[in-house]
Amino acid sequence: MYECLRQRFRQIMAAKQFLSTVKYVAGTKPVFLLSEIAAYLDDPLTVGQMYAALQPHLAGFGLSALKTGEDYTISRPQQSPLYTLNTAEEKRLAAYLSLGSMPSVLEDAIEQYITRKTGKDWSDPIILERLRHAIVAQKDDYWKPADKRSLQYTKGYAVLGYLAYHFPVYFMQARYLFAQLARDGLLKRDMTVLDLGTGPGVMPLALEDFWRCLDNARATVSSIERSKENIEAFGALARSIATPDPQVTIEPPKEADITSPGDVLLPDRIDLMIFSNVLNELAGLPLAKRADLVMTYAERLAPDGTILIIEPAEEVTSTGLRAMSLALKKRGLSIYAPCTFVWGTNCTPDRCWSFQTAPSIRPTRIMNTLASCNEPFRYVNTDIKYSYVMLRKDGKVRTSCNIPKEMKALRLSKVHLNVGKRITVVAAKMSEDLGDKETHIFRLCDGSAEKPVYAMLPAFHIMPSNRELGIAPYGTILEIRNVLVRYNPDHDAYNLFVSRDTMVIPLVK
Ligand SMILES: C[S@@+](CC[C@H](N)C(=O)[O-])C[C@H]1O[C@@H](n2cnc3c(N)ncnc32)[C@H](O)[C@@H]1O
């Protein structure tokens, strides 16, 4: 037993010594062979052992390894420059975002794929009925608690239903997220992307489409997916829309379970890592284990890379995403967007239901055809509503907010002490309008509140001095002066009543 412990201790110390030696040598030489490190070590390691120990840290150290015979050449790859949009690209992007439909070539490809898989035209009444059945079953499943769901995508119709109902809206919503990354200068001229739980390739295909707005950007997208049916659909769609000399290289998806990918070969130095609508499906893993899983993948993230997690806007998954974001923040990642921690505190995410919206898409031909039945609303999915978080390793945040000393702003964690009083707060607008024509309601967050806080703006109180509350985009930090605090016992929440005397000033966008 003692000998065993001693040996384990020696192994840990040897690994530590090895890693610090690699760091040291990499600081003195731009290129070296891994075998050169052996000479510096007290306990000899083989090249294979050294590679196994180094591989998970390559991206974190900013290094890459190239197999060279029995050895590995270690070097510091040239960083691809960040990509800045030019004026023509910005205009193109604005026009692109105003399009309400999927590219027709993709819509055709989905129809052709359904036709080929079923052996009948996609608009055949039998096929439509089966698609309807698959869509309803998938939606019913979705509302069950995560551990009671049976979403496996192993059956053909589950994937065909997904293509008909979910794919179009997720494909279109991806545009807004890529646009945010592009406008914020987080894209690179040559990017490595990894999409985990890629399904039928929604994100890689959306990325390929989006990159056409960019003059000189290129990307390579790898992905992991466990369902063969999804991989087949992804391959067929990618082939159908392939163009000669594409800006984006879509690697064939790797069939694996993201919770235990085994020896699946994944890129190092990933610039953008995407978990789109997948983490909530890992029902067997508690939050802490899911956060650990993301952190394991984060080891492969380039030092200036971004992790993008997207979940449906539905309350449970959306709130779960906020809890996940905080767990990842506590593990050392920084939340780049959408949250701003105005007072530098950690938040209480348990009741944080916050999502972004965008204009609805135009229904596809399949949706319209499916809808010619008694319950048309069940088969048309056009609303874009999503919860997302962007995380970084380098501490970068989208908006930081320094509150001037002279500003007498109250933390939202203190509103309960000020019920019935008029106060000033600095907080981010974290929802679109949740109210109606008579009273506009917006969720507020400064990262400190323990209970939800909303700004309520009755329509007849809208004035030039407070209308920014309605106009400001999701995530904008607002100073809200002279607002009345009320407690809402029905929702155990606080409402800040905005009146004609209230001033709303955007501080940082
Ligand atoms: C809701 S779909 C999302 C697909 C795509 N990312 C999107 O946003 O449309 C979830 C996908 O994750 C896959 N998935 C779920 N758990 C997985 C796991 N443990 N390993 C690999 N893939 C998984 C499913 O097979 C499915 O294709």
The ligand as an SDF file (V2000), in Angstrom:
LIG
                    3D

 27 29  0  0  0  0  0  0  0  0999 V2000
  -31.4410   18.5000  -29.7540 C   0  0  0  0  0  0  0  0  0  0  0  0
  -30.2270   17.7840  -30.7510 S   0  0  0  0  0  0  0  0  0  0  0  0
  -29.2360   19.2050  -31.1550 C   0  0  0  0  0  0  0  0  0  0  0  0
  -28.5740   19.0780  -32.4750 C   0  0  0  0  0  0  0  0  0  0  0  0
  -27.8460   20.3200  -32.9220 C   0  0  0  0  0  0  0  0  0  0  0  0
  -26.7160   20.5890  -32.0830 N   0  0  0  0  0  0  0  0  0  0  0  0
  -28.8070   21.4990  -32.9160 C   0  0  0  0  0  0  0  0  0  0  0  0
  -28.5940   22.4590  -32.1950 O   0  0  0  0  0  0  0  0  0  0  0  0
  -29.7890   21.4410  -33.6350 O   0  0  0  0  0  0  0  0  0  0  0  0
  -29.1620   16.9770  -29.6040 C   0  0  0  0  0  0  0  0  0  0  0  0
  -28.1340   16.1390  -30.3210 C   0  0  0  0  0  0  0  0  0  0  0  0
  -27.1510   15.7570  -29.3820 O   0  0  0  0  0  0  0  0  0  0  0  0
  -26.8800   14.3910  -29.5600 C   0  0  0  0  0  0  0  0  0  0  0  0
  -26.4180   13.8450  -28.2860 N   0  0  0  0  0  0  0  0  0  0  0  0
  -27.0980   13.7820  -27.1160 C   0  0  0  0  0  0  0  0  0  0  0  0
  -26.3300   13.2340  -26.1630 N   0  0  0  0  0  0  0  0  0  0  0  0
  -25.1510   12.9370  -26.7570 C   0  0  0  0  0  0  0  0  0  0  0  0
  -23.9610   12.3440  -26.2990 C   0  0  0  0  0  0  0  0  0  0  0  0
  -23.8390   11.9550  -25.0380 N   0  0  0  0  0  0  0  0  0  0  0  0
  -22.9410   12.1990  -27.1550 N   0  0  0  0  0  0  0  0  0  0  0  0
  -23.0600   12.6030  -28.4430 C   0  0  0  0  0  0  0  0  0  0  0  0
  -24.1640   13.1650  -28.9410 N   0  0  0  0  0  0  0  0  0  0  0  0
  -25.2030   13.3340  -28.1130 C   0  0  0  0  0  0  0  0  0  0  0  0
  -28.1860   13.7810  -29.9890 C   0  0  0  0  0  0  0  0  0  0  0  0
  -28.0030   12.5460  -30.6590 O   0  0  0  0  0  0  0  0  0  0  0  0
  -28.7170   14.8700  -30.8920 C   0  0  0  0  0  0  0  0  0  0  0  0
  -28.2800   14.7210  -32.1930 O   0  0  0  0  0  0  0  0  0  0  0  0
  1  2  1  0
  2  3  1  0
  2 10  1  0
  3  4  1  0
  4  5  1  0
  5  6  1  0
  5  7  1  0
  7  8  2  0
  7  9  1  0
 10 11  1  0
 11 12  1  0
 11 26  1  0
 12 13  1  0
 13 14  1  0
 13 24  1  0
 14 15  1  0
 14 23  1  0
 15 16  2  0
 16 17  1  0
 17 18  1  0
 17 23  2  0
 18 19  1  0
 18 20  2  0
 20 21  1  0
 21 22  2  0
 22 23  1  0
 24 25  1  0
 24 26  1  0
 26 27  1  0
M  CHG  2   2   1   9  -1
M  END
$$$$
